[in-house]
């Protein structure tokens, strides 16, 4: 039988504080071998030390407590490894984003961004399959990926191909209040039955736009916004209306790496889609 130790000694052996051990007991992550019914004092066994060490390392890797609990309660080794690999994959994605942000900051500190080339464009009204939902700024990227996947799936199911470049409409409230009704759309040549899904037919309204091309990392998109907005403020008459983004590369195809091998998926994940940013303006000529 494994030797039993008091919570204080177990804390020293595992380098987990008594407060942390009590919390792990309360949430069912690391349950003591025994609890004194009179004093409530917790006791652990030496056999629990490796388990505590695993918990400590998973938490150091940023795994949420409920996921740590799921790992420990996994029915078999394969299920356990699947949970751990899923978390490591998320960490790699976060690391890539952090590295991209660092590179973007270095570029910003190195000097001002090159001047953007701006063109004036009259965009006609466009028939499109669209999704319009309230979205927060924090959820925007993930929501856009999922929404475009839904739209492209619906277009394919209807036996169609997009008839133009997909895009999004981003009202000022999104930037000012960090939440707004955002629209993403895929142009189609004929109506697509919406059924009971999220996608609906929509006529994207005509607009006069000052347009600049962003060709670089997503983390630098704000620099294109800043340069374009400055150009409009200095040379144009801006009007109320959503900022538009047109995705010259199919975002859904770029993010859909489920059928690729690891090398192809990695290369695809490093791709930098080109985005045209359109600022609504008033033109007299």
C-alpha positions as CSV (number, residue, x, y, z in Angstrom):
1,X,0.0,0.0,0.0
2,X,1.3,3.4,-0.9
3,X,2.4,5.7,1.9
4,X,0.0,8.4,2.9
5,X,1.2,12.0,3.4
6,X,-0.4,15.2,4.7
7,X,-1.3,18.0,2.3
8,X,1.6,20.1,3.5
9,X,4.2,17.4,2.6
10,X,2.3,16.6,-0.7
11,X,2.6,20.3,-1.5
12,X,6.3,20.2,-1.1
13,X,6.7,17.0,-3.1
14,X,4.6,18.4,-6.1
15,X,5.4,22.1,-5.8
16,X,1.6,22.8,-5.9
17,X,0.5,25.2,-3.2
18,X,-2.0,24.1,-0.6
19,X,-4.5,26.6,-2.0
20,X,-4.1,25.1,-5.5
21,X,-4.5,21.5,-4.1
22,X,-7.7,22.5,-2.3
23,X,-9.0,24.0,-5.6
24,X,-8.1,20.9,-7.6
25,X,-10.0,18.8,-5.0
26,X,-13.0,21.1,-5.2
27,X,-13.2,20.8,-9.0
28,X,-12.5,17.1,-9.1
29,X,-9.1,17.3,-10.8
30,X,-7.0,15.8,-8.0
31,X,-8.9,14.2,-5.2
32,X,-7.2,13.3,-1.9
33,X,-6.9,9.7,-0.9
34,X,-8.6,10.5,2.4
35,X,-10.1,13.4,4.2
36,X,-10.3,13.5,8.0
37,X,-14.1,13.7,8.7
38,X,-13.5,15.7,11.9
39,X,-10.9,18.2,10.8
40,X,-11.4,18.2,7.1
41,X,-7.6,17.7,6.6
42,X,-6.6,16.2,3.3
43,X,-4.2,13.3,2.9
44,X,-2.6,12.0,-0.4
45,X,-0.6,9.0,-1.3
46,X,2.8,8.8,-2.8
47,X,1.3,7.2,-5.9
48,X,-0.5,10.5,-6.6
49,X,2.7,12.4,-7.0
50,X,3.2,11.6,-10.7
51,X,-0.5,12.5,-11.4
52,X,0.0,15.8,-9.7
53,X,3.2,16.4,-11.8
54,X,1.2,15.8,-14.9
55,X,-1.5,18.2,-13.8
56,X,1.2,20.8,-13.0
57,X,2.8,20.5,-16.5
58,X,-0.5,20.6,-18.3
59,X,-1.5,23.8,-16.4
60,X,1.9,25.3,-17.2
61,X,1.1,24.7,-20.8
62,X,-2.0,26.7,-20.4
63,X,-4.5,23.9,-20.5
64,X,-7.8,24.9,-18.8
65,X,-8.7,23.1,-15.6
66,X,-11.8,21.4,-17.1
67,X,-9.6,20.0,-20.0
68,X,-7.0,18.7,-17.5
69,X,-9.9,16.9,-15.7
70,X,-11.0,15.4,-19.1
71,X,-7.4,14.2,-19.7
72,X,-7.2,12.5,-16.4
73,X,-10.6,10.9,-16.8
74,X,-10.0,9.8,-20.4
75,X,-11.1,6.2,-20.9
76,X,-8.0,5.1,-22.7
77,X,-4.6,6.2,-23.9
78,X,-5.8,7.2,-27.4
79,X,-8.5,9.4,-26.0
80,X,-6.1,11.0,-23.6
81,X,-3.5,11.7,-26.3
82,X,-6.1,13.1,-28.6
83,X,-7.0,15.7,-25.9
84,X,-3.4,16.6,-25.3
85,X,-2.6,16.9,-29.0
86,X,-5.6,19.1,-29.6
87,X,-4.4,21.5,-26.9
88,X,-0.8,21.5,-28.3
89,X,-2.2,22.3,-31.7
90,X,-4.0,25.3,-30.3
91,X,-0.8,26.4,-28.5
92,X,1.1,26.2,-31.8
93,X,-1.5,28.3,-33.5
94,X,-1.3,30.9,-30.7
95,X,2.5,30.8,-30.9
96,X,2.3,31.5,-34.6
97,X,0.0,34.4,-34.0
98,X,2.3,35.7,-31.3
99,X,5.3,35.5,-33.6
100,X,3.3,37.3,-36.3
101,X,2.3,40.1,-33.9
102,X,6.0,40.4,-32.8
103,X,7.1,40.7,-36.4
104,X,4.3,43.3,-37.1
105,X,5.5,45.4,-34.1
106,X,9.1,45.2,-35.2
107,X,8.0,46.5,-38.6
108,X,6.0,49.3,-37.0
109,X,8.9,50.4,-34.9
110,X,11.2,50.3,-37.9
111,X,9.4,53.2,-39.5
112,X,6.1,54.2,-41.1
113,X,4.4,51.9,-43.6
114,X,5.0,52.6,-47.3
115,X,2.3,54.8,-48.8
116,X,-0.6,52.8,-50.1
117,X,-1.9,53.0,-53.7
118,X,-5.5,54.1,-53.6
119,X,-8.0,53.9,-56.5
120,X,-11.5,55.1,-56.8
121,X,-14.1,52.5,-57.6
122,X,-17.8,52.5,-58.4
123,X,-19.1,49.2,-57.2
124,X,-22.5,48.1,-58.6
125,X,-25.2,46.4,-56.5
126,X,-24.3,42.6,-56.3
127,X,-26.6,39.6,-55.7
128,X,-25.0,37.4,-53.1
129,X,-25.5,34.7,-50.6
130,X,-24.8,36.2,-47.2
131,X,-24.7,35.7,-43.5
132,X,-25.4,38.6,-41.2
133,X,-25.0,38.2,-37.5
134,X,-23.9,40.2,-34.4
135,X,-20.2,39.6,-33.8
136,X,-17.7,40.9,-31.4
137,X,-14.3,42.1,-32.5
138,X,-12.7,39.3,-30.5
139,X,-14.6,36.6,-32.3
140,X,-14.5,38.2,-35.7
141,X,-11.8,36.1,-37.3
142,X,-13.1,32.7,-36.2
143,X,-16.7,33.7,-37.0
144,X,-15.6,34.8,-40.5
145,X,-13.9,31.5,-41.2
146,X,-17.0,29.5,-40.1
147,X,-19.4,31.8,-42.0
148,X,-17.4,31.6,-45.2
149,X,-17.2,27.8,-44.9
150,X,-21.0,27.7,-44.5
151,X,-21.5,30.0,-47.5
152,X,-19.2,28.1,-49.9
153,X,-20.8,24.9,-48.8
154,X,-24.2,26.2,-49.6
155,X,-23.1,27.5,-53.0
156,X,-21.5,24.1,-53.9
157,X,-24.6,22.3,-52.7
158,X,-26.6,24.4,-55.1
159,X,-24.4,23.3,-58.0
160,X,-22.9,26.8,-58.4
161,X,-19.6,28.6,-58.3
162,X,-19.1,32.1,-56.9
163,X,-19.8,34.7,-59.6
164,X,-17.4,37.2,-58.0
165,X,-15.1,38.0,-55.2
166,X,-16.4,37.4,-51.7
167,X,-16.3,40.1,-49.1
168,X,-17.5,41.6,-45.9
169,X,-19.3,44.7,-44.6
170,X,-18.0,46.1,-41.3
171,X,-20.1,48.9,-39.8
172,X,-18.4,51.6,-37.7
173,X,-20.0,50.2,-34.5
174,X,-17.7,47.2,-34.7
175,X,-14.6,49.3,-34.3
176,X,-16.2,51.8,-32.0
177,X,-18.1,49.5,-29.6
178,X,-16.4,46.2,-30.5
179,X,-19.7,44.6,-31.4
180,X,-22.0,45.0,-34.4
181,X,-24.0,43.2,-37.1
182,X,-21.4,42.0,-39.6
183,X,-22.2,40.7,-43.1
184,X,-20.0,38.3,-45.1
185,X,-21.1,37.4,-48.6
186,X,-20.3,35.3,-51.7
187,X,-21.7,36.7,-55.1
188,X,-23.8,34.2,-57.0
189,X,-25.3,34.3,-60.5
190,X,-28.7,33.1,-59.4
191,X,-30.7,32.8,-56.1
192,X,-29.7,30.0,-53.7
193,X,-32.5,28.4,-51.6
194,X,-31.7,29.3,-48.0
195,X,-33.9,26.7,-46.3
196,X,-33.6,26.9,-42.5
197,X,-29.8,27.7,-42.5
198,X,-28.0,30.9,-41.6
199,X,-27.3,32.0,-45.2
200,X,-29.8,34.3,-47.0
201,X,-29.9,36.0,-50.3
202,X,-28.9,39.6,-50.1
203,X,-28.3,42.5,-52.6
204,X,-25.0,44.1,-51.5
205,X,-25.7,47.8,-52.2
206,X,-23.8,49.8,-54.8
207,X,-21.1,52.1,-53.4
208,X,-18.4,54.6,-54.2
209,X,-15.2,53.5,-52.6
210,X,-11.6,54.5,-52.1
211,X,-9.8,51.2,-52.3
212,X,-6.4,50.0,-51.1
213,X,-4.9,46.6,-51.4
214,X,-3.5,44.9,-48.3
215,X,-1.0,42.2,-49.3
216,X,0.6,40.9,-46.1
217,X,-0.1,39.4,-42.7
218,X,-3.5,39.8,-41.1
219,X,-1.8,41.4,-38.1
220,X,-0.8,44.3,-40.4
221,X,-4.3,44.9,-41.7
222,X,-4.7,47.9,-39.4
223,X,-1.8,49.6,-41.1
224,X,-3.7,49.5,-44.4
225,X,-6.8,50.8,-42.7
226,X,-4.8,53.6,-41.1
227,X,-3.2,54.6,-44.4
228,X,-6.4,54.4,-46.4
229,X,-8.3,56.3,-43.7
230,X,-5.7,59.0,-43.7
231,X,-5.8,59.3,-47.5
232,X,-9.6,59.7,-47.3
233,X,-9.4,62.3,-44.5
234,X,-6.9,64.4,-46.5
235,X,-8.3,64.1,-50.0
236,X,-11.9,62.8,-50.0
237,X,-15.3,63.3,-48.5
238,X,-16.0,60.3,-46.3
239,X,-19.6,59.2,-45.8
240,X,-21.3,56.9,-43.3
241,X,-21.4,53.3,-44.4
242,X,-19.7,50.1,-43.6
243,X,-16.0,49.5,-44.5
244,X,-15.8,46.8,-47.1
245,X,-13.3,44.0,-47.5
246,X,-13.0,42.0,-50.7
247,X,-11.0,38.8,-50.4
248,X,-9.0,38.3,-53.6
249,X,-8.0,34.8,-52.4
250,X,-10.6,32.4,-51.2
251,X,-10.3,32.5,-47.4
252,X,-12.2,29.3,-46.9
253,X,-10.0,27.4,-49.3
254,X,-6.9,28.7,-47.6
255,X,-8.1,27.7,-44.1
256,X,-9.6,24.3,-45.1
257,X,-6.6,22.1,-44.6
258,X,-8.5,19.0,-43.5
259,X,-7.6,17.0,-46.6
260,X,-4.0,18.1,-46.8
261,X,-0.8,16.4,-45.6
262,X,1.1,18.1,-42.8
263,X,3.6,19.9,-45.1
264,X,0.9,21.2,-47.4
265,X,-1.3,22.3,-44.5
266,X,1.7,24.2,-42.9
267,X,2.5,25.9,-46.2
268,X,-1.2,26.9,-46.7
269,X,-1.4,28.2,-43.1
270,X,1.5,30.5,-43.8
271,X,-0.2,32.0,-46.9
272,X,-1.1,35.7,-46.7
273,X,-4.4,36.4,-48.6
274,X,-4.7,39.7,-50.4
275,X,-7.5,41.9,-49.2
276,X,-9.0,45.0,-50.8
277,X,-10.2,47.5,-48.3
278,X,-12.9,49.8,-49.5
279,X,-13.7,53.1,-47.6
280,X,-17.1,54.7,-48.6
281,X,-16.7,58.2,-50.1
282,X,-18.8,60.8,-51.8
283,X,-17.8,61.6,-55.3
284,X,-18.9,64.6,-57.4
285,X,-17.2,63.5,-60.6
